[in-house]
Structures are given as C-alpha cells and as structure tokens.
C-alpha cells in the first residue's frame, strides 16, 4: 500500500480557500480507499504518529479549530480534557446524527468521503490514547451508513484500523451504530444513552463525558465536520488553518443555504464570509424578497434581512454580537411572502415532536401548550392577549428544562415575535394573516 502526499491547494481565486473538506465530494469512486489514497489520504495520521500524542493536541489547539456541530467549543482544549494515565480505556464518539433542520453537510462527508472521517477519528484516538471509536449515524442515512461500514472494512484490511496501525504500535478500531432518527440524540449524553441501548434522554452533568461517558469510561465526542477538519489540519499544518477566517473564528466552514435562492446547497468558505457573499456571490441571489435569515439551523435566533445583517460576517463572534449564533452553519432564508407565524409554527411543531419528554417544561410547555397556541393563531382562532400569553409561557419554559432543546425552540419563538410583532398581532386580533398564503391554506 502506498500513501501519496497531499495534493497542493491551487484551485480557486485564493489558493487558501479552495475546498479541502469537500475536495473529494462528487469525484468518481470518492468513497473508496484507492481513490482516497491517491488524493493523499492517511498522510495526516502518519504525521500524527511522527510528532506524538501531545503534539497533535497542541497542533489542533494552535489551529484555532472550534467544534463544528453547533456549540463552537475549542476542539484542542476539549481533547486535552481526556485524563491521562488513569488506567481506563478511552473512547472516541462521532456524532453523525445530523438532525438540525436546515443542516445537510455531514451526510456528504459520510457518503462521499468516509475515509476522511476515519482518518480524523484515528488522529483523535491517537491524541487522546483511545483504543475504540463509535460513529453514531442518523438512521435515515442508509447510503452513508453502508459506505462508512465498507470504508471501515477497507481500512481494516489494509492495516489502517486494528492492531499496530502502520507499525506505530497504536491500536484503534471503529464501529458504526445506527440511530432511529431522534433529534435529541444530538445532545451528547442522550446519544450515549441511545448507544448503550437506553432511552435517549439526556444525562445529568456532572459527571462530564471526559470523566465518565459511554459505558462509564472517559469519552470525547465531536461532530463529523470537526473530525474531518482535524484531518486537514494535520495534513497541511496548523498555520494553514489559522491563516483563514477571523481572529477568533479560524478556518473554513461548510455553510448550507436553503430557501428561495438560485443555487441552494453547500459552500465551503472561510469563517467571516458575509451573508451577502454567500447569498449573492455563491448561491446566485434570492428569487424573491427576503425578510428573515436563520443563520445556523432553526435553533438559532432569526435575524432581519437588513443591509447591516447582510454585511455581517458568518463567524461565532459577529453573529453573537448580532443577537444570534453560527450553529451548524445552516442558513435558511424566509421570504417576505411567508407568514412568520406559520413559519415559526413549523419550527415549534418540530421541537414538540422531538422532545424526549423527560422534563415538564419541555414536555408540557413546548410539546403541548406552545404548539397549541401557534395552531390556534394559524387557524384564525386567535384572541387579543395571545401573543403576551406566548411570551409569558416562554418565561416559564426558558432556562428551566433539563437540556437545551426547549431553549432552542424558544430562540425562534422570541426572535420572531421581537422582529415581526405586527404579524403576530394581526393574526391574534383579526384572525387574518398579513400575507395571503396562510389565509388561502386555511380556506
């Protein structure tokens, strides 16, 4: 087996910003080991073996990589939490349960370039002295699950998984676990419960996974994109990664855009790229007037589509200053012709359906009362005072649920009311939406 050196990054207007995470996506047989090796695959893990465990963690720290699953926590710092010399087996977990509405980036990494993920988990496992890793994949991703399994078998056959990998003395293996399509499994402790065969309810913390995670063993969990980014950092060096993005948000990000644009899809761009650049330069521009932007999946606060917001950078700090968050980078555009109350009702119904039911504020507040209040408005049965009642309910739910699911739902509720109170009042006071689509649907 020959492992080729990584290809030079030469395409694109700026060579630093050519696709790396998605470089193989769409290429013939991109999911196979020969194709991955020809593109420089498994060269990064060889470098990891050469520089040593601690140096790998330091490399990821210096790169500025932050978790790409939504939280944005510093990856290298998270890896350093794994206890050393504790005498326990260490585990690595990949959260491939991509369930956030508006998010669809990981499915292509899994189905089109699975060896990039395997190599990233190998690097992480080596850095944290782990001997076993699990990939928890969304049940609906049938093709992705089949290809990741096949890639693992290929890697084992070539000595890239198993005992004494590439003669390094490092032992590591991977297993795939298919979920059942539960959004709550995006919460790391609920994911661990599900993998153990338990009901997918979040666990009380502490203990945190780094101390007692899957099967009570020290565990580190990262997202698919995060592990793949680690592969590229070890391939090209931390300076390359830190040279892109902004001062505090380093590297590139897989931005997804959906809604009324000419070219919806996934674009790998430096963090700090503005909404205007994504929407107009890459996605071809909107097909109709846009009034609201959801910047990173529906768990993020809505933003108004103003000139100032269009010129806001899509990075952790800029979006926090704007009153929202980067999340998974799933940008959703809401057209002016859409009723914002109806759009928010869709989001509320999603969270009501996905609530695990463990705690009362979420089970009853979101799963029962909130969804009923929205249905009442959209069906033209609203009354004066209903909007204030929704706000009062939100105060009794927010910050009181066991995990962040209820708060994620309230982000859309409260931000939509703040930005478009006139639409809410129109429905509550007159039973008629300001925009005709909901009225036609109801009739």
C-alpha positions in Angstrom: 0.0 0.0 0.0 1.4 3.4 -1.0 0.2 6.6 0.7 0.6 9.5 -1.6 1.5 13.0 -0.4 -1.3 15.6 -0.1 -2.1 17.4 -3.4 -1.3 21.1 -3.5 -4.1 23.5 -3.0 -4.1 25.5 -6.2 -7.7 26.0 -7.4 -9.9 28.9 -6.8 -9.4 32.7 -6.7 -7.5 32.5 -3.5 -5.5 29.2 -3.1 -6.0 29.1 0.6 -9.8 28.9 0.2 -10.0 26.0 -2.3 -12.2 23.2 -0.9 -10.4 20.8 1.4 -13.2 19.2 3.4 -15.2 18.7 0.2 -12.3 18.3 -2.2 -13.3 14.6 -2.9 -17.0 15.1 -2.8 -18.5 14.4 -6.2 -15.4 12.7 -7.5 -15.6 9.2 -9.1 -15.5 6.5 -6.5 -14.6 9.1 -3.9 -15.7 6.8 -1.1 -13.2 4.0 -1.9 -9.8 3.6 -0.3 -7.8 3.6 -3.6 -9.3 7.0 -4.5 -8.7 8.4 -1.0 -5.1 7.2 -1.0 -4.5 8.7 -4.4 -5.6 12.1 -3.1 -3.1 12.0 -0.2 -5.3 10.1 2.3 -3.8 8.8 5.6 -0.8 11.0 5.2 -2.1 13.1 8.1 -2.3 10.2 10.5 1.3 9.3 9.6 2.3 12.8 10.5 0.4 12.5 13.8 2.3 9.3 14.6 5.6 11.1 13.8 5.0 14.1 16.1 3.4 12.2 19.0 0.2 12.4 21.1 0.6 15.6 22.9 2.0 17.4 19.9 -1.2 16.5 18.0 -3.4 18.1 20.6 -1.1 21.2 20.6 -1.4 21.4 16.8 -5.2 21.3 17.0 -5.1 24.0 19.8 -2.9 26.3 17.8 -5.0 25.9 14.7 -8.0 27.5 16.5 -10.4 24.8 15.4 -13.7 25.0 17.2 -16.4 22.3 17.2 -18.4 22.4 14.0 -21.5 20.7 15.5 -23.0 23.9 16.8 -21.5 24.7 20.2 -18.2 26.1 18.8 -16.1 24.9 21.8 -12.3 24.8 21.2 -11.5 21.4 19.9 -7.9 21.1 21.1 -9.0 22.2 24.6 -11.7 19.6 24.6 -9.3 16.9 23.6 -7.0 17.9 26.4 -9.7 17.2 29.0 -9.2 13.4 28.4 -7.5 12.2 31.6 -4.1 10.7 31.2 -2.6 7.6 33.0 -5.9 6.8 34.6 -5.7 3.1 33.7 -9.1 3.2 31.9 -9.8 2.5 28.3 -10.6 5.8 26.4 -13.4 6.1 23.8 -14.0 8.4 20.9 -17.5 9.2 19.7 -18.6 10.8 16.4 -21.9 12.5 16.4 -23.2 11.8 12.9 -26.8 12.2 13.9 -27.4 15.2 11.7 -30.9 16.3 12.7 -30.9 20.1 12.8 -33.4 21.4 10.2 -31.6 23.3 7.5 -28.4 21.2 8.0 -27.2 18.7 5.5 -23.4 19.0 5.3 -22.3 15.9 7.1 -24.3 13.4 5.0 -22.0 14.1 2.0 -18.8 13.8 4.1 -20.1 10.4 5.3 -21.3 9.1 1.9 -18.8 10.7 -0.4 -15.6 10.8 1.7 -15.9 8.4 4.6 -12.1 7.7 4.9 -11.6 11.4 5.7 -13.7 10.9 8.8 -12.0 7.6 9.7 -8.6 9.3 9.5 -9.8 12.2 11.6 -11.0 9.8 14.3 -7.7 7.9 14.1 -5.9 11.1 14.7 -8.2 12.0 17.7 -7.9 8.5 19.1 -4.1 8.6 18.9 -4.0 12.0 20.6 -6.3 11.0 23.4 -4.9 7.5 23.9 -8.2 5.9 22.9 -8.5 2.3 21.7 -12.0 2.3 20.3 -14.3 4.7 18.5 -18.0 4.7 17.6 -19.8 6.5 14.8 -23.4 7.2 15.8 -25.1 7.8 12.5 -28.7 9.0 11.7 -30.9 6.1 10.8 -32.2 7.8 7.7 -28.7 8.0 6.2 -28.8 4.5 4.8 -26.3 5.0 1.9 -23.9 6.9 4.3 -24.1 4.1 6.8 -23.4 1.4 4.1 -20.4 3.4 2.8 -18.9 4.1 6.2 -19.1 0.4 7.1 -17.5 -0.5 3.8 -14.7 2.1 4.3 -14.0 0.7 7.8 -13.7 -2.8 6.3 -11.3 -1.5 3.7 -9.2 0.3 6.3 -9.0 -2.8 8.5 -7.9 -4.9 5.5 -5.0 -2.5 4.8 -3.9 -2.3 8.4 -5.2 1.2 8.9 -7.5 0.1 11.7 -6.9 -2.7 14.2 -3.6 -3.6 15.9 -0.3 -1.8 15.4 -1.6 0.6 12.8 1.1 1.4 10.2 3.7 -0.1 12.5 3.2 2.7 15.1 2.3 0.4 18.0 -1.1 2.2 18.2 -4.2 0.0 18.3 -7.6 1.5 17.3 -10.8 0.2 15.9 -14.2 1.7 14.8 -17.8 0.6 15.0 -20.9 2.1 13.5 -24.2 2.4 15.4 -27.3 3.5 13.5 -29.8 5.6 15.4 -33.6 5.9 14.9 -33.9 9.5 13.8 -34.2 11.3 17.1 -33.2 14.9 17.3 -32.5 14.7 21.0 -29.5 12.4 20.2 -27.7 15.5 19.0 -27.2 16.1 22.8 -24.1 14.2 23.6 -25.3 12.4 26.7 -28.6 11.4 25.1 -26.6 10.0 22.2 -24.5 7.9 24.7 -27.7 6.6 26.4 -29.1 5.6 23.0 -25.8 3.9 22.0 -25.9 1.9 25.3 -29.5 0.7 24.4 -31.3 3.0 26.8 -34.0 5.6 26.2 -32.4 8.6 24.5 -32.8 11.0 27.5 -30.0 13.5 28.4 -28.0 12.7 31.5 -27.3 15.0 34.5 -23.9 16.6 34.3 -21.5 16.3 36.1 -20.0 13.8 35.6 -19.0 15.1 32.2 -18.2 12.6 29.4 -14.4 13.2 29.6 -14.6 11.7 33.1 -17.5 9.3 32.8 -19.1 8.9 29.4 -20.1 5.9 27.3 -20.2 2.8 29.5 -18.8 4.9 32.3 -15.5 5.4 30.5 -13.7 8.6 29.6 -15.2 9.7 26.3 -14.7 12.6 23.9 -17.5 13.4 21.4 -17.1 15.5 18.2 -19.1 16.2 15.1 -18.3 14.7 11.7 -17.1 18.0 10.2 -14.8 18.6 13.3 -13.0 15.2 12.9 -12.6 15.9 9.1 -11.2 19.3 9.8 -8.6 17.7 12.2 -7.5 15.5 9.3 -6.8 18.6 7.1 -5.0 20.4 10.0 -2.6 17.5 10.4 -2.2 17.3 6.7 -1.5 20.9 5.9 -0.4 22.3 9.4 -2.0 24.5 12.0 -0.6 27.7 10.3 -2.6 26.9 7.2 -5.8 26.5 9.1 -5.2 29.5 11.4 -4.5 31.7 8.4 -8.1 31.6 7.3 -11.2 33.0 8.9 -11.2 35.8 11.5 -9.0 36.5 14.6 -11.1 34.3 16.9 -13.0 32.1 14.4 -10.4 30.2 12.4 -10.6 28.1 9.3 -13.3 27.3 6.8 -16.8 26.2 7.4 -19.4 24.2 5.4 -22.2 26.7 5.0 -25.5 25.3 3.8 -28.2 27.6 2.3 -31.8 26.8 1.7 -34.9 28.8 0.8 -35.6 30.9 -2.3 -32.2 31.3 -3.8 -30.9 30.4 -7.3 -28.4 27.8 -6.2 -29.2 26.3 -2.8 -26.6 23.9 -1.5 -23.3 23.6 0.5 -20.4 26.0 0.2 -17.0 25.6 1.9 -16.0 29.1 2.8 -13.7 30.9 5.3 -15.4 31.8 8.6 -16.2 35.5 8.5 -17.7 35.3 5.0 -20.7 37.7 4.9 -24.3 36.7 4.3 -24.2 38.9 1.3 -21.3 37.0 -0.2 -23.0 33.6 0.5 -26.4 34.6 -0.8 -25.4 36.7 -3.9 -21.9 35.6 -4.9 -22.2 31.9 -4.2 -25.9 31.0 -4.1 -26.8 33.1 -7.1 -29.0 35.6 -5.3 -32.6 35.4 -3.9 -35.5 34.6 -6.1 -37.8 36.9 -4.1 -37.7 39.4 -1.4 -36.3 38.1 1.9 -37.4 39.3 5.3 -35.6 37.0 7.8 -32.5 34.9 7.9 -32.0 31.9 10.2 -28.1 31.8 10.3 -27.3 28.3 11.6 -30.2 25.9 11.8 -33.6 26.6 13.5 -32.1 26.5 17.0 -30.6 29.9 16.2 -32.4 33.2 16.6 -33.9 34.7 13.4 -32.3 37.9 12.1 -33.9 40.6 9.9 -32.7 40.7 6.3 -31.3 44.2 6.5 -28.2 45.8 4.8 -26.3 45.6 8.1 -27.1 41.9 8.6 -26.2 41.1 5.0 -22.8 42.6 5.7 -22.4 40.7 8.9 -19.6 38.0 9.0 -20.7 34.4 9.5 -18.5 33.7 12.4 -19.0 33.0 16.1 -18.3 36.4 17.5 -20.0 38.5 14.8 -23.3 36.5 15.0 -23.3 36.6 18.8 -23.0 40.4 18.6 -25.9 40.4 16.1 -28.1 38.5 18.5 -27.9 35.0 17.1 -25.3 32.3 16.7 -23.4 30.4 14.0 -24.8 27.0 15.0 -24.2 24.4 12.3 -24.0 27.0 9.5 -27.4 26.0 8.1 -28.6 29.3 6.6 -32.3 29.4 5.9 -34.0 32.3 4.1 -37.6 33.2 4.9 -39.3 35.2 2.0 -41.4 38.3 2.6 -44.4 36.4 1.2 -44.4 33.9 4.0 -46.3 34.3 7.2 -43.7 34.4 10.0 -46.2 32.9 12.5 -46.8 29.9 10.2 -43.1 29.5 9.7 -42.5 29.6 13.4 -45.3 27.1 14.0 -43.4 24.6 11.8 -40.4 25.0 14.0 -42.4 24.7 17.2 -44.1 21.5 15.9 -40.7 20.1 15.1 -39.5 20.6 18.7 -42.7 19.4 20.2 -42.3 16.2 18.2 -38.7 15.7 19.1 -39.0 16.4 22.8 -37.9 13.3 24.8 -40.5 14.1 27.4 -38.1 13.8 30.3 -38.8 17.2 31.9 -42.1 19.1 32.4 -41.1 22.5 31.0 -40.3 20.9 27.6 -42.8 18.1 27.6 -45.8 20.2 28.6 -44.6 23.7 27.7 -43.3 23.0 24.2 -44.9 19.7 23.4 -48.4 20.7 24.5 -49.1 24.4 25.2 -46.8 26.2 22.8 -47.7 24.1 19.8 -51.5 24.5 20.6 -51.1 28.3 20.9 -49.5 28.5 17.5 -52.1 26.2 15.9 -54.7 28.4 17.4 -53.2 31.5 15.7 -52.7 30.0 12.3 -56.2 28.5 12.2 -57.6 32.0 12.7 -58.9 31.4 16.2 -56.5 33.8 18.0 -57.6 36.4 20.6 -56.2 39.7 21.8 -53.6 38.9 24.5 -52.5 35.6 22.9 -49.1 37.0 22.0 -48.4 38.1 25.5 -49.5 34.7 26.7 -46.9 33.1 24.4 -44.3 35.4 25.9 -45.4 34.6 29.5 -45.2 30.9 28.7 -41.7 31.3 27.3 -40.5 32.9 30.6 -41.7 29.8 32.4 -40.0 27.4 30.0 -36.7 29.1 29.2 -33.8 28.1 31.3 -35.9 25.6 33.2 -35.7 22.5 31.0 -33.2 19.6 31.6 -31.3 20.2 28.3 -31.2 22.9 25.7 -34.0 21.6 23.4 -36.7 23.8 24.8 -34.4 26.9 24.8 -33.6 26.1 21.2 -37.3 26.2 20.3 -37.8 29.5 22.2 -35.0 31.1 20.2 -37.2 31.1 17.1 -40.3 32.0 19.0 -38.9 35.0 20.9 -36.8 36.4 18.0 -39.8 36.1 15.5 -42.1 37.9 17.9 -39.4 40.6 18.5 -38.9 41.2 14.8 -42.4 40.7 13.5 -44.8 41.5 16.3 -47.2 43.1 13.8 -47.7 39.8 12.0 -48.5 38.1 15.3 -50.9 40.8 16.4 -52.7 40.8 13.1 -53.4 37.1 13.4 -54.3 37.3 17.1 -56.6 40.3 16.8 -58.3 39.7 13.4 -57.8 36.0 12.6 -56.3 37.1 9.3 -52.6 36.8 8.3 -50.8 39.8 6.8 -49.7 37.6 3.9 -52.4 35.7 2.0 -50.8 32.2 1.8 -51.9 31.2 5.3 -55.4 32.5 4.7 -55.7 30.5 1.4 -54.4 27.4 3.1 -57.0 27.8 5.9 -59.8 28.3 3.5 
